[in-house]
Amino acid sequence: MMRIEHGAVWTRDLERLRAFYARWFGATAGGRYESTNRPGFASYFLALPDEGARLELMRLPDLADAPGAPALGYVLLTVAVGSEAAVRTMAERMREAGVPIVSGPRWTGDGYFEVLVRDPDGNEVEITADPQQTQGGRGTKRLRTNPRAPSSGINHARMRRRSIRLALFLPLLLAADLLRAQSLGVSAGPVIPVGPLGEHRDVGLRVQGSLYSPERLLRVDLAATLFPGDNRDWQAGDYRSLSLGANLLPVFHRAGGTRVRGLIGLSAHKVDVEGASNPYGIIPGLQLGTVLEGAWGGRALHAETGLHVIASDHGVGELEGAYFVPVTFGIRF
């Protein structure tokens, strides 16, 4: 029967790296090997408690530096430590001890709960819950319950479902009413990702179609948003959102033919990253902003900006929502 016997990693400091894996993962080292045929070469074999594949630490005096950018080849080491609680506990202990945390702890879009850290040499180590002790495993696109719901008296899954229904119901209700108004608008422009969402993504593009009430106090939007990713890994891939939103547009200031409006609204989003859809399905969002309306050449024009929030960490890399700022320009018919 075939199996992976061991992996190997180069290091300039064998003892430091051996101590790291012994402390955090309970690895036991065999005897130190010093080569007589290859001067300067030394190594340890490390075995984890489950007696599976081993890790070999290898040293040579004149090692080249690792490339700073992602390159072809092996990427990281993944260690399963048991449950979600075990991952959280280890992540907190590592953080307190000064171990660099790259991302997480978080649920990934393919059903893993993990935290990504760096060992003393800067190698990435993924610490994950055993798929058999979580709601799904690698390749599972939808979890049956909300894995983040804490054990309290509040039914968080029910609250999330209700917020999603509200975010969907309001735009649909308004759209049915606004269809009689026959006031349409289109807009487009750049959109800036902020916070963790923007760490690996460039300025994107937003395209939006809108239905207005007669006095333009209410508006329903159907929008598509794209952020190109750097494709460093799954969570840094292209980020796409298709959304339906309902907005209130109160007038704050009038001057001649120009109006300044506020914008506050709810939205429902379908998000995917590199083709992997959000495992929680449709996600609620919130938008706050400012709209400037005017006329030019007999056309009703507007410019808009503000802060949009999607209440999901899918593709974000941290346990928080996706934040972005669109700057769009459009015309109303």
C-alpha positions as CSV (number, residue, x, y, z in Angstrom):
1,M,0.0,0.0,0.0
2,M,1.4,3.4,-1.0
3,R,1.6,6.2,1.5
4,I,3.6,9.4,2.0
5,E,6.5,8.4,4.3
6,H,7.9,11.9,5.0
7,G,8.4,15.4,3.8
8,A,11.5,17.6,4.2
9,V,12.4,21.2,4.8
10,W,15.7,23.1,4.6
11,T,16.8,25.2,7.6
12,R,19.9,27.1,8.8
13,D,19.1,26.3,12.4
14,L,18.2,22.7,13.1
15,E,17.9,23.0,16.8
16,R,15.6,26.0,16.7
17,L,13.2,24.4,14.2
18,R,13.3,21.1,16.1
19,A,12.3,22.8,19.3
20,F,9.4,24.7,17.6
21,Y,7.8,21.5,16.3
22,A,8.4,19.6,19.5
23,R,6.8,22.4,21.6
24,W,3.7,23.1,19.5
25,F,3.0,19.7,17.8
26,G,4.5,17.2,20.2
27,A,7.0,16.0,17.6
28,T,9.7,13.7,18.8
29,A,13.1,13.8,17.1
30,G,15.3,10.8,16.2
31,G,19.1,11.0,16.5
32,R,20.9,13.9,14.8
33,Y,22.5,12.7,11.6
34,E,25.8,14.2,10.4
35,S,26.8,13.2,6.9
36,T,30.4,12.0,6.3
37,N,29.9,12.1,2.5
38,R,28.3,15.5,2.3
39,P,30.3,17.9,4.5
40,G,28.1,20.2,6.5
41,F,24.9,18.3,6.0
42,A,22.9,17.4,9.1
43,S,19.3,16.4,9.7
44,Y,16.6,15.2,12.1
45,F,13.6,13.1,11.5
46,L,10.5,14.3,13.4
47,A,7.6,12.0,14.2
48,L,4.2,13.4,15.3
49,P,2.1,11.6,17.9
50,D,-0.2,9.9,15.4
51,E,2.7,8.0,13.9
52,G,1.8,9.1,10.3
53,A,4.2,10.7,7.8
54,R,7.4,12.2,9.3
55,L,9.1,15.5,8.7
56,E,12.8,15.7,8.0
57,L,14.7,18.9,9.0
58,M,17.8,19.4,6.9
59,R,20.7,21.8,7.2
60,L,23.6,22.9,4.9
61,P,26.0,25.7,5.5
62,D,25.3,27.6,2.2
63,L,21.6,27.6,1.7
64,A,20.1,30.1,-0.8
65,D,17.3,32.3,0.5
66,A,13.7,31.2,-0.3
67,P,11.9,33.3,-3.0
68,G,9.9,36.1,-1.6
69,A,6.9,35.6,-4.0
70,P,5.0,32.4,-4.5
71,A,6.8,29.9,-6.7
72,L,6.1,26.5,-8.2
73,G,6.5,23.6,-5.8
74,Y,5.4,22.5,-2.4
75,V,3.7,25.3,-0.4
76,L,3.1,24.4,3.2
77,L,2.7,21.7,5.9
78,T,-0.8,21.0,7.3
79,V,-1.3,19.5,10.8
80,A,-4.7,18.3,12.0
81,V,-5.0,18.8,15.8
82,G,-8.6,17.5,16.4
83,S,-11.5,19.8,17.0
84,E,-12.3,23.5,16.2
85,A,-11.8,24.3,19.9
86,A,-8.3,22.7,19.7
87,V,-7.4,24.9,16.7
88,R,-8.7,28.1,18.6
89,T,-6.8,27.1,21.7
90,M,-3.5,26.5,19.9
91,A,-3.9,29.7,17.9
92,E,-4.4,31.8,21.0
93,R,-1.4,30.2,22.8
94,M,0.8,30.8,19.7
95,R,-0.3,34.4,19.4
96,E,0.5,35.0,23.1
97,A,3.9,33.4,22.6
98,G,4.7,35.6,19.6
99,V,4.3,33.0,16.8
100,P,3.4,34.9,13.6
101,I,-0.3,34.3,12.6
102,V,-0.8,34.7,8.9
103,S,-4.6,34.3,8.9
104,G,-7.5,32.9,10.9
105,P,-8.6,31.0,12.8
106,R,-11.4,30.9,10.3
107,W,-13.7,28.6,8.3
108,T,-12.7,28.3,4.7
109,G,-15.0,28.0,1.7
110,D,-14.2,24.3,1.3
111,G,-15.2,23.4,4.8
112,Y,-12.0,23.5,6.8
113,F,-11.5,25.3,10.1
114,E,-7.9,26.4,10.2
115,V,-5.2,28.9,11.3
116,L,-2.1,29.6,9.2
117,V,1.1,30.4,11.1
118,R,4.8,30.7,10.4
119,D,7.6,28.6,12.0
120,P,10.9,30.3,13.0
121,D,12.2,30.0,9.4
122,G,9.1,31.7,7.9
123,N,7.6,28.4,6.5
124,E,3.8,28.4,6.5
125,V,2.2,25.8,8.7
126,E,-1.6,25.2,8.5
127,I,-3.2,24.0,11.7
128,T,-6.6,22.5,11.0
129,A,-9.5,20.7,12.7
130,D,-9.8,17.0,11.8
131,P,-12.5,17.0,9.0
132,Q,-14.2,14.0,10.7
133,Q,-14.8,16.2,13.8
134,T,-16.3,19.2,11.9
135,Q,-19.4,19.7,9.8
136,G,-17.6,19.0,6.5
137,G,-14.3,18.1,4.9
138,R,-12.1,19.2,2.0
139,G,-14.4,19.6,-1.0
140,T,-17.5,20.2,1.0
141,K,-19.0,23.4,-0.3
142,R,-21.9,23.8,2.2
143,L,-22.1,23.3,5.9
144,R,-25.4,22.2,7.4
145,T,-25.2,24.6,10.3
146,N,-23.4,27.8,11.2
147,P,-20.0,26.5,12.6
148,R,-19.4,29.8,14.3
149,A,-22.6,29.8,16.4
150,P,-21.5,29.9,20.1
151,S,-23.1,27.7,22.7
152,S,-25.5,30.3,24.1
153,G,-29.2,30.7,24.5
154,I,-29.3,32.7,21.2
155,N,-30.2,30.8,18.1
156,H,-27.6,32.5,15.8
157,A,-28.5,30.3,12.8
158,R,-32.1,31.5,13.0
159,M,-31.1,35.1,13.4
160,R,-28.9,34.8,10.3
161,R,-31.7,33.3,8.3
162,R,-34.1,36.0,9.3
163,S,-31.6,38.8,8.4
164,I,-31.1,37.1,5.0
165,R,-34.9,37.0,4.4
166,L,-35.3,40.6,5.4
167,A,-32.4,41.6,3.1
168,L,-34.1,39.8,0.2
169,F,-37.7,40.7,1.0
170,L,-37.2,44.5,1.1
171,P,-35.6,44.8,-2.4
172,L,-38.1,42.5,-4.0
173,L,-41.1,44.4,-2.4
174,L,-39.7,47.7,-3.4
175,A,-38.9,46.5,-6.9
176,A,-42.5,45.3,-7.4
177,D,-43.7,48.8,-6.5
178,L,-41.0,50.8,-8.3
179,L,-41.7,48.9,-11.6
180,R,-44.7,51.2,-12.0
181,A,-42.5,54.3,-11.8
182,Q,-40.5,53.5,-15.0
183,S,-37.5,55.5,-13.6
184,L,-34.3,53.6,-14.4
185,G,-30.6,54.3,-13.9
186,V,-27.3,52.7,-14.7
187,S,-23.9,53.4,-13.1
188,A,-20.4,52.0,-13.0
189,G,-17.0,52.9,-11.5
190,P,-14.0,51.7,-9.6
191,V,-14.5,50.0,-6.2
192,I,-11.7,50.0,-3.5
193,P,-11.3,47.0,-1.2
194,V,-10.4,47.9,2.3
195,G,-9.2,46.0,5.4
196,P,-8.3,42.3,5.0
197,L,-10.2,42.0,1.7
198,G,-7.8,44.5,0.1
199,E,-4.6,42.8,1.3
200,H,-4.3,40.7,-1.8
201,R,-6.7,42.4,-4.2
202,D,-6.5,45.4,-6.5
203,V,-9.1,48.1,-7.1
204,G,-12.0,46.5,-8.8
205,L,-15.1,47.4,-10.9
206,R,-18.8,47.8,-10.0
207,V,-21.6,47.9,-12.5
208,Q,-25.1,48.6,-11.3
209,G,-28.7,48.9,-12.6
210,S,-31.3,50.8,-10.5
211,L,-35.1,51.4,-10.1
212,Y,-36.2,54.6,-8.6
213,S,-39.4,55.7,-6.8
214,P,-41.1,58.9,-8.3
215,E,-39.4,61.3,-5.9
216,R,-36.2,59.1,-5.8
217,L,-36.5,58.6,-2.1
218,L,-36.3,54.8,-2.6
219,R,-34.0,52.8,-4.9
220,V,-33.5,49.2,-5.7
221,D,-30.1,48.1,-7.1
222,L,-28.9,45.0,-8.9
223,A,-25.1,45.2,-8.9
224,A,-22.1,43.1,-9.9
225,T,-18.7,43.7,-8.2
226,L,-15.3,42.2,-9.1
227,F,-12.0,42.5,-7.3
228,P,-9.0,40.9,-9.2
229,G,-6.9,38.9,-6.8
230,D,-3.2,38.1,-6.8
231,N,-3.9,34.4,-6.8
232,R,-1.3,33.7,-4.1
233,D,-3.7,31.1,-2.6
234,W,-7.4,30.4,-2.5
235,Q,-8.3,33.2,-0.2
236,A,-6.5,35.7,-2.4
237,G,-8.2,34.8,-5.6
238,D,-10.6,36.9,-7.7
239,Y,-13.6,38.0,-5.5
240,R,-17.0,38.4,-7.1
241,S,-20.3,39.6,-5.6
242,L,-23.8,39.7,-7.2
243,S,-26.1,41.7,-5.0
244,L,-29.7,43.0,-4.8
245,G,-30.1,46.0,-2.5
246,A,-32.9,48.4,-1.2
247,N,-31.9,51.9,-0.3
248,L,-33.3,55.0,1.3
249,L,-32.1,58.3,-0.2
250,P,-33.1,61.3,2.0
251,V,-32.2,64.8,0.6
252,F,-29.7,66.7,2.8
253,H,-29.1,69.7,0.6
254,R,-30.5,71.5,-2.5
255,A,-28.8,74.1,-4.6
256,G,-30.4,75.0,-7.9
257,G,-30.6,71.7,-9.9
258,T,-28.1,69.9,-7.6
259,R,-29.1,67.7,-4.7
260,V,-27.0,65.9,-2.1
261,R,-28.6,62.8,-0.7
262,G,-27.7,60.3,2.0
263,L,-27.8,56.6,1.3
264,I,-28.6,53.8,3.8
265,G,-29.7,50.4,2.7
266,L,-29.7,46.6,3.1
267,S,-28.6,44.1,0.5
268,A,-28.3,40.4,-0.2
269,H,-25.1,39.0,-1.8
270,K,-24.0,35.9,-3.6
271,V,-20.2,35.8,-3.3
272,D,-17.7,33.5,-4.9
273,V,-13.9,33.4,-4.8
274,E,-12.1,31.7,-7.7
275,G,-15.3,30.0,-8.5
276,A,-15.9,28.7,-4.9
277,S,-19.3,29.9,-3.7
278,N,-19.8,31.1,-0.1
279,P,-20.8,27.9,1.9
280,Y,-23.4,29.9,3.8
281,G,-25.3,30.8,0.6
282,I,-26.9,34.3,0.3
283,I,-25.3,36.7,2.8
284,P,-26.8,40.0,4.1
285,G,-25.0,43.4,3.6
286,L,-25.2,47.0,4.6
287,Q,-24.4,50.2,2.6
288,L,-24.0,53.8,3.8
289,G,-23.0,56.6,1.6
290,T,-23.6,59.9,-0.2
291,V,-25.2,60.6,-3.6
292,L,-24.6,63.8,-5.6
293,E,-27.3,64.5,-8.3
294,G,-27.3,67.1,-11.1
295,A,-28.0,67.6,-14.7
296,W,-25.9,68.1,-17.8
297,G,-27.0,68.5,-21.4
298,G,-30.6,67.6,-20.3
299,R,-29.5,64.4,-18.7
300,A,-30.0,63.5,-15.1
301,L,-26.5,62.5,-13.8
302,H,-25.3,61.3,-10.4
303,A,-22.1,60.4,-8.5
304,E,-22.0,58.1,-5.5
305,T,-19.6,56.8,-2.9
306,G,-19.8,55.2,0.6
307,L,-18.9,52.1,2.6
308,H,-20.4,48.7,1.8
309,V,-20.1,45.7,4.1
310,I,-20.8,42.1,3.4
311,A,-21.4,40.1,6.6
312,S,-19.2,37.1,5.7
313,D,-15.5,36.3,5.9
314,H,-15.6,34.2,2.7
315,G,-12.4,34.9,0.9
316,V,-11.4,37.7,3.3
317,G,-8.8,35.7,5.3
318,E,-9.9,37.0,8.7
319,L,-12.9,36.5,10.9
320,E,-14.6,39.7,9.8
321,G,-16.8,41.0,7.0
322,A,-15.8,42.2,3.6
323,Y,-15.5,46.0,3.4
324,F,-15.2,48.1,0.1
325,V,-15.8,51.6,-1.1
326,P,-17.4,52.1,-4.6
327,V,-17.0,55.4,-6.5
328,T,-19.6,55.2,-9.3
329,F,-21.0,57.6,-11.9
330,G,-24.3,57.1,-13.7
331,I,-27.3,58.4,-15.6
332,R,-31.0,58.2,-14.9
333,F,-33.6,57.8,-17.6
